[in-house]
Amino acid sequence: MTVREGISLEGLILELELNPDAVVAECDGRIARREEYAATSLKDGMVVELIRFVGGG
Amino acid sequence: MLTIAGHTLRSRLLVGTGKFSSSRVMRAALEASGSEMVTVALRRVDLADPADDIMQVLDRQRYLFLPNTSGARDAAEAVRLARMARAAGGGDWLKLEVTPDPRTLLPDPVETLRAAEILVGEGFKVLPYINADPILALKLQDAGAAAVMPLGSPIGTNQGLLTRFQVQIIIEQAGVPVIVDAGLGLPSHAAEAMEIGADAVLVNTAIAVAGDPVRMARAFALAVEAGREAYESGAGRSTERAEPSSPETGLGFLR
């Protein structure tokens, strides 16, 4: 997907109307710590995975 | 009381949170089950349905989260999911499952042991989902697993405790809690597992897809309690021949 130039990981999560405390983000295969979200700026070509808990056995 | 890795639970029924028709039904069923430990899974955020957030639905003060690694097909994928679960605030508890074959969902013993060794080393409290293999259960225990979770029958099949003989051996040998997981489709299946000495059972499908999940959750809670009471009471042996329960003497007046 395409995002705004210079947006941070936290900005993306908030823009998607997700709770940053309930989502785990992986940027280019590396898990970002919650305190890194705001300072992580997204770059062109970066692979971002947003994962969260769902119901399961 | 059940103690796993130093954590004490009053209820010996663990409940999975998958397949419920709604969050409301799930919450009510969990309440009726009396369970204090619930499993959850990790999946990619569905941007089409961003509102569905189980962390908002469940009270973490009340339920200990046991994230699973469902979907992992090898040790590397399970380890990756485990680390994500912890980063997502899931804590250190982990139901480790590695199921390479989607048709059977049977666990891979080699990859499960490999992942358990890595994750125990990283400080996770690892509860591995395993086939009912007594040798593997001991190896996982030696590797530092907090409990072992042998299957009753394949996930979601509701077929009950097909592995009774092997589970009995696992229970006899175990130095960690034994939680029978998967395939328990009726309260009687859960009671059977508890009667032979399982420390707990984990039920998901049988409750979630029941006509009335709330009442079924209650039924499982009663069965687990009944089975445990029976186990602790010390069951009588079974015999081939009939043994009268009324006195055989004092019948002289009849003949």
Chai-1 contact restraints between the chains, C-beta under 6 A:
chainA,res_idxA,chainB,res_idxB,connection_type,confidence,min_distance_angstrom,max_distance_angstrom,comment,restraint_id
A,E17,B,P50,contact,1.0,0.0,6.0,A-B,restraint_1
A,L18,B,P50,contact,1.0,0.0,6.0,A-B,restraint_2
A,A22,B,D53,contact,1.0,0.0,6.0,A-B,restraint_3
A,A22,B,M55,contact,1.0,0.0,6.0,A-B,restraint_4
A,V24,B,M84,contact,1.0,0.0,6.0,A-B,restraint_5
A,V24,B,A87,contact,1.0,0.0,6.0,A-B,restraint_6
A,V24,B,A88,contact,1.0,0.0,6.0,A-B,restraint_7
A,I31,B,R83,contact,1.0,0.0,6.0,A-B,restraint_8
A,I31,B,A87,contact,1.0,0.0,6.0,A-B,restraint_9
A,L50,B,V45,contact,1.0,0.0,6.0,A-B,restraint_10
A,I51,B,L42,contact,1.0,0.0,6.0,A-B,restraint_11
A,I51,B,R44,contact,1.0,0.0,6.0,A-B,restraint_12
A,I51,B,M84,contact,1.0,0.0,6.0,A-B,restraint_13
A,R52,B,V45,contact,1.0,0.0,6.0,A-B,restraint_14
A,F53,B,V40,contact,1.0,0.0,6.0,A-B,restraint_15
A,F53,B,I54,contact,1.0,0.0,6.0,A-B,restraint_16
A,F53,B,M55,contact,1.0,0.0,6.0,A-B,restraint_17
A,V54,B,A41,contact,1.0,0.0,6.0,A-B,restraint_18
A,V54,B,R43,contact,1.0,0.0,6.0,A-B,restraint_19
A,V54,B,I54,contact,1.0,0.0,6.0,A-B,restraint_20
A,G55,B,T17,contact,1.0,0.0,6.0,A-B,restraint_21
A,G55,B,G18,contact,1.0,0.0,6.0,A-B,restraint_22
A,G55,B,I54,contact,1.0,0.0,6.0,A-B,restraint_23
A,G56,B,G18,contact,1.0,0.0,6.0,A-B,restraint_24
A,G56,B,V40,contact,1.0,0.0,6.0,A-B,restraint_25
A,G56,B,A41,contact,1.0,0.0,6.0,A-B,restraint_26
A,G56,B,N68,contact,1.0,0.0,6.0,A-B,restraint_27
A,G56,B,S70,contact,1.0,0.0,6.0,A-B,restraint_28
A,G57,B,G16,contact,1.0,0.0,6.0,A-B,restraint_29
A,G57,B,G18,contact,1.0,0.0,6.0,A-B,restraint_30
A,G57,B,T39,contact,1.0,0.0,6.0,A-B,restraint_31
A,G57,B,N204,contact,1.0,0.0,6.0,A-B,restraint_32
